[in-house]
Amino acid sequence: MLGTGSQLAYTGIGGSTGNVLSILAFLGWETLPLVNLGRDHVGATIHREFTKLGANMRHVRLDRGLTSPLLYQFFGGPSDAPRYSFACPVCGQSRRFHENLVDSGGDEFVRCAAESNVFFFDRVTAGTVRMARAARAGGAFVVFEPSSIATDRTLFDAALSSAHVVKYSVDRISEPLDHHLSLGFVEIQTLGASGLRFRKHSLAADWVHLPALRTSSVADTSGAGDWCTAGFLHALFASRETTELQDLDYNDIYRSLRLGQSIASLSVRHVGARGMMRAWQASDALAMAQQILDGVCAPEWTGPDLSHQRLDSVCCVDLTSATPQPGRLSSFF
């Protein structure tokens, strides 16, 4: 994330899947990323950060034939919506997500997905759909969080049919997905500052609205939806080893989503999608999230301000070069 004057404000793993896996690892889950990355500084940094969080990295391979995605976030101020771009602000080159990053895992990724308890995905590729189907067939709880309706509608419908929970933003997908979903699905629609709503199609067609929680300060809203997803999953599984969708009632879903919203309201007080992970221990963050739900004001973060680091260059060519420049940040994601 770049501040004014091309100053570095924050760097780390990004994307919905990267954030959700990272946050769940922070909350004590065993997470297994199913992705291959480029053998570049971006890929190495992602690998190093996941490892530090305690993620199981046995299925992550750094491949010279792949290029790790590089995303820039331009941070304006607390009142500004996050702005993102894959295009380098210096040379204009883009290093985007490519389906080979997940599809190159082949049968190995599919077998691992089939052994999981929870499978989360946000990208629609032939590989992710195969993994999601295998995970569901193996008894996993499958969560799909699309950012848009994929061009390949047949593949998109296959992704929907493999999931137990589908969560999406009304800003990106305006049409409800109920006509794509079977009776057992939980559909979660986020509404920005208005909160979110959900429904379980086997119970009723009506939406249940959860208003947004008030927060005393906002530093950066990036990643708030991912904190909500991770908090929802953490609360849902907190008192059980497995979760059968047919056993979930509205109270289970409501309580879990409310915890997700609460921890998300804490996350926006910090700069960066996962800035709160640098400020608090997981137990403290969860305790404060519960305090908010109990009507107790959570304490403000009183740690030092995040210092900005000026880079000689933020060009993607420099950030992903084979040889890092002395004193220069060598990777983003």
Beta strands, then each sheet from edge to edge (+ up, - down):
strand 1: 7-8
strand 2: 36-38
strand 3: 61-63
strand 4: 72-74
strand 5: 83-85
strand 6: 118-121
strand 7: 141-144
strand 8: 165-169
strand 9: 186-190
strand 10: 196-200
strand 11: 208-210
strand 12: 309-310
sheet 1: 1+ 12-
sheet 2: 2+ 3+
sheet 3: 4+ 5-
sheet 4: 6+ 7+ 8+ 9+ 10- 11+
end
